[in-house]
Amino acid sequence: MAGFEVIEGQLKSLKAEGRYRPLTVWQGGSDSWMTLQDGRRVLQMSSNNYLGLTKHPALKKAAIEAIEDYGVGAGSVRTITGTLDIHNQLEQRLAAFKGTEATLVFQSGFTTNQGVLSSILGPDDVVISDELNHASIIDGIRLTKTNKRIFAHKNMDQLEDVLKESGPYRQRIVVTDGVFSMDGDIAPLPSIVELAERYDALVYVDDAHASGVLGKCGKGSTDHFGLHGRVHIQVGTLSKAVGAVGGYVATSQVLKEYLTHTARSFLFSTALPPSVAATCLAAIDVLQREPELTERLWANANSFRASLQADGFDTGGSETPIIPIIVGDPARTMAFSQRLLEEGICAQGIVYPTVALERGRVRLIVTAQHTADDLEFARDVLKKVGTEFGIL
Ligand SMILES: *Cc1c(COP(=O)(O)O)cnc(C)c1O
């Protein structure tokens, strides 16, 4: 009988390379302070729950009421019997929020990128992608037989060079993250849009870390830069700042109709639970009704980043609530992260191959829920451990 010897061998190699990470188990839900299994309370600085919406009373109420009305599951894929009125309401509301003709909702941001990219890219097209784009973009492209070009991170000269050569292709599509998840910097969308217009290319932005964060009421990077009507495809997530789970593409009615017939992750996977759709509708209400949440998020992020820089930390290119502290090699980075946890702060270590070998970092994510005291505590601990590690 066949066994798992091969897999076991691979797992051993992972361990030997120092890439084995047991899952950390938390008690209770996402919050600014969280409890580890051993009962220790730590300040959470690794969560994407930017606005604390996972426990917002209005979202909880909407979810509970929807479960009472609809039950817990959608019962089918969207194309058979799974399109409930509440899914349609969510798509209409998201389109109005984003200022686009239409939106289509998927089960996650990951499957949105997978479904959209694999549907629109063929062997006669070319996709031009920033080197630091998210794994789900890379995988979406891999599902196709399209032509792929990579430009160095945010390098507009390279992007233009590639676009210049791309005339003969049927379609040119430039793809970028809106906010880069490991560095916390923002894509130069105005320049990308200008170049795309000059060379007749479509623009595709993945706003997973910009949804609910960037732009008025968290409308995303297109709104942030005032580029409404000039970005063809905006992907967003409902899993991070919005507090639930799911993804969507905000785009034209034409692309929406095409995707409902071709995007395989949409066609062959069950619709979001109706309670999730209800939760997301309530989340959009909150984003528009409580703009002080995004304001507090940015005030926290900007003051905390400035204080870390004043203390002498290298925060890379951060300009959002994602704030990396560059430590260096992988082992030292993971040890740094571990020491922070011992001192009461959860700050995820991110190392090769996710980032370059010598650019290992702990990634801090500031939220609207962090208090001035929380951030002062974090600063003190970081100073202490940073000194210990000789990076200050
Ligand atoms: C997190 C993330 C995704 C995936 O979104 P999920 O809703 O968690 O599946 C896609 N793209 C980027 C840039 C992300 O950061």
The ligand as an SDF file (V2000), in Angstrom:
LIG
                    3D

 15 15  0  0  0  0  0  0  0  0999 V2000
   -5.2090   38.7960    1.1870 C   0  0  0  0  0  0  0  0  0  0  0  0
   -5.0470   39.0870   -0.2380 C   0  0  0  0  0  0  0  0  0  0  0  0
   -5.8110   38.4030   -1.1950 C   0  0  0  0  0  0  0  0  0  0  0  0
   -6.7240   37.2820   -0.8130 C   0  0  0  0  0  0  0  0  0  0  0  0
   -7.9010   37.7480   -0.2360 O   0  0  0  0  0  0  0  0  0  0  0  0
   -8.8150   36.7150    0.6110 P   0  0  0  0  0  0  0  0  0  0  0  0
  -10.1410   37.3620    0.6230 O   0  0  0  0  0  0  0  0  0  0  0  0
   -8.1710   36.5870    1.9570 O   0  0  0  0  0  0  0  0  0  0  0  0
   -8.8000   35.4410   -0.1370 O   0  0  0  0  0  0  0  0  0  0  0  0
   -5.6670   38.7590   -2.5230 C   0  0  0  0  0  0  0  0  0  0  0  0
   -4.8190   39.7330   -2.8990 N   0  0  0  0  0  0  0  0  0  0  0  0
   -4.0590   40.4010   -2.0150 C   0  0  0  0  0  0  0  0  0  0  0  0
   -3.1540   41.4860   -2.4910 C   0  0  0  0  0  0  0  0  0  0  0  0
   -4.1390   40.0950   -0.6540 C   0  0  0  0  0  0  0  0  0  0  0  0
   -3.3900   40.7500    0.2250 O   0  0  0  0  0  0  0  0  0  0  0  0
  1  2  1  0
  2  3  1  0
  2 14  2  0
  3  4  1  0
  3 10  2  0
  4  5  1  0
  5  6  1  0
  6  7  2  0
  6  8  1  0
  6  9  1  0
 10 11  1  0
 11 12  2  0
 12 13  1  0
 12 14  1  0
 14 15  1  0
M  END
$$$$
